[in-house]
Amino acid sequence: MAEPLPPAAAVAAVRALAAARRSWTVLIDGGSGAGKSTLADLLVAATGAVLVRLDDLYPGWDGLAAGAEAVRRDLLVPRATGRAGTWRRWDWASDAPAERSVVPAGGGLVCEGSGVLTRASAPLADLAVWVDLDEPERRRRAIARDGEPYARQWRRWAAQEAAAIAVQEPQRLAGLVVDGRSLPQPMVSDLTEDAH
């Protein structure tokens, strides 16, 4: 794995990408609590890209692999071939699929979430980013952000992340590694027990 860089390096790289291409895609992966969402927010603020968070579309607490595959198939593949892509929101309260959203073929896309960077998705991105942070700090941040509902699910979700990392080796697929310690701390969310 490459030496972790500060977030400013990712912002500079994505600004350069946005200036050079009409259509581009950035994938951000890392364990829960590493700072993926924070980094994605910085990149979107710097470029005006469309943002897709896998937390909005994982099909439930056991859906890491299914969510990552749906993004690859329905969003990344179409955009890589010059077509609009789609993604379907998961309604955590009713535990069922909800509305579908369309992402235009052109412009920038930042897609972040655990498991998004795979051997099949990496070639469909213009830049792949791994956010690196040790597990105890990630867990502390995630629980501080999402509270007791996530604390009860931590092991269940972490096992899926570990399986994806073991098979896909996303940190090796990344063209850029960002140091999660240098990202701002997450804010406490207003998620309900049914939300992820």
C-alpha positions in Angstrom: 0.0 0.0 0.0 1.2 3.5 -0.8 2.1 6.0 1.9 -1.0 7.7 3.1 -1.4 11.3 2.0 -3.3 14.3 3.5 -6.8 15.0 2.1 -5.5 18.0 0.2 -3.6 15.7 -2.1 -6.9 14.0 -3.1 -8.6 17.3 -3.6 -5.8 18.5 -5.9 -5.9 15.2 -7.9 -9.6 15.4 -8.3 -9.5 19.1 -9.3 -7.0 18.2 -12.0 -9.2 15.3 -13.2 -12.2 17.6 -13.4 -10.2 20.2 -15.4 -9.0 17.5 -17.8 -12.1 15.5 -18.5 -15.7 16.1 -19.3 -16.8 12.9 -17.6 -15.0 11.3 -14.7 -15.6 9.0 -11.8 -13.8 8.7 -8.4 -14.4 5.8 -6.1 -13.6 6.1 -2.3 -13.3 3.0 -0.2 -12.2 2.2 3.4 -13.5 0.7 6.5 -16.5 2.1 8.4 -15.5 5.3 10.2 -12.3 5.9 8.2 -13.5 9.2 6.8 -14.9 8.3 3.4 -17.9 10.5 3.6 -15.9 13.4 4.9 -13.4 13.1 2.1 -16.2 12.7 -0.5 -17.8 15.9 0.8 -14.5 17.8 0.4 -14.2 16.5 -3.2 -17.7 17.4 -4.1 -17.3 20.9 -2.6 -14.2 21.4 -4.7 -15.6 20.1 -8.0 -19.4 20.2 -8.0 -19.5 16.5 -8.7 -22.6 14.3 -8.1 -22.2 12.3 -4.9 -23.5 8.7 -4.4 -23.1 7.2 -0.9 -23.4 3.4 -0.7 -24.9 3.9 2.8 -28.0 5.1 0.9 -28.3 1.9 -1.2 -26.9 -1.1 0.7 -29.9 -3.5 0.9 -29.8 -3.9 4.7 -27.2 -4.8 7.2 -26.0 -7.8 5.2 -25.9 -6.0 1.9 -22.3 -4.7 1.5 -21.5 -7.0 -1.4 -24.9 -6.6 -3.1 -24.7 -2.8 -2.8 -21.2 -2.7 -4.3 -22.3 -4.9 -7.2 -25.4 -2.9 -7.9 -23.3 0.3 -8.1 -20.9 -1.4 -10.5 -23.6 -2.8 -12.7 -26.2 0.0 -12.7 -24.1 3.1 -12.3 -20.4 2.6 -13.2 -20.7 0.4 -16.2 -23.3 2.6 -18.0 -21.2 5.8 -17.2 -18.0 4.1 -18.5 -19.8 3.5 -21.8 -21.1 7.1 -22.1 -24.6 6.5 -20.8 -26.5 7.7 -17.7 -26.3 5.4 -14.7 -28.8 4.7 -12.0 -28.9 3.6 -8.3 -31.8 2.6 -6.1 -32.2 4.0 -2.6 -32.7 1.5 0.2 -35.5 2.5 2.7 -33.9 1.4 6.0 -37.2 2.1 7.9 -39.3 -0.3 5.8 -36.3 -2.6 4.9 -37.2 -2.4 1.2 -36.1 -0.9 -2.1 -37.2 2.7 -2.7 -36.9 5.2 -5.6 -34.3 5.1 -8.3 -32.0 8.0 -9.1 -30.3 8.8 -12.4 -26.8 10.1 -12.7 -26.0 11.8 -16.0 -23.4 10.3 -18.4 -21.3 13.5 -18.3 -19.8 15.4 -15.4 -18.1 14.2 -12.3 -19.2 11.4 -10.0 -17.8 10.7 -6.5 -19.0 7.4 -5.2 -18.1 6.4 -1.7 -18.7 3.4 0.5 -17.2 0.3 2.0 -16.7 -2.3 -0.6 -17.1 0.0 -3.7 -13.6 -0.6 -4.8 -13.3 -4.0 -6.4 -11.3 -5.6 -9.1 -14.3 -5.3 -11.4 -15.1 -1.6 -10.4 -11.5 -0.2 -10.4 -11.2 -0.2 -14.2 -14.4 1.8 -14.4 -13.0 4.7 -12.3 -10.7 7.5 -13.3 -9.3 7.6 -9.7 -9.7 5.0 -6.9 -9.0 6.2 -3.3 -8.5 4.2 -0.1 -9.0 6.0 3.2 -6.7 4.4 5.7 -7.3 4.4 9.5 -6.8 1.7 12.2 -9.8 -0.3 13.4 -10.0 0.9 17.0 -10.1 4.6 15.8 -12.6 3.8 13.0 -14.9 2.0 15.5 -14.7 4.9 18.0 -15.6 7.4 15.2 -18.4 5.3 13.7 -20.0 4.7 17.1 -19.7 8.4 18.0 -21.2 9.4 14.7 -24.1 6.8 14.5 -24.7 5.9 18.2 -25.9 2.7 19.8 -27.9 1.4 16.8 -24.6 1.0 14.9 -22.7 -0.3 17.9 -25.0 -3.3 17.9 -24.3 -3.9 14.2 -20.5 -3.2 14.2 -19.3 -6.8 14.2 -21.8 -7.9 11.6 -20.8 -5.0 9.2 -17.1 -5.3 10.0 -17.1 -9.0 9.1 -18.5 -8.1 5.6 -15.8 -5.4 5.2 -13.1 -7.8 6.2 -14.3 -10.4 3.7 -14.4 -7.8 0.9 -10.9 -6.6 1.8 -9.5 -10.1 1.8 -10.9 -11.0 -1.6 -10.7 -7.6 -3.4 -7.6 -6.0 -1.8 -9.0 -2.5 -2.4 -6.1 -0.8 -0.8 -3.9 -2.3 -3.5 -6.3 -1.2 -6.3 -6.2 2.4 -5.1 -4.2 5.0 -7.0 -4.3 7.2 -3.9 -4.3 6.4 -0.2 -5.5 9.1 2.2 -4.7 9.3 5.9 -8.0 9.1 7.7 -6.3 10.6 10.8 -6.0 13.9 9.0 -9.8 14.1 8.2 -12.1 16.0 10.5 -14.0 14.0 13.1 -17.5 12.9 12.1 -20.5 14.7 13.6 -23.1 12.9 15.6 -25.9 11.9 13.3 -29.6 11.9 13.7 -29.9 8.4 12.4 -32.6 6.2 13.8 -32.3 2.7 14.8 -33.4 1.5 11.4 -30.9 3.6 9.5 -27.3 2.6 8.7 
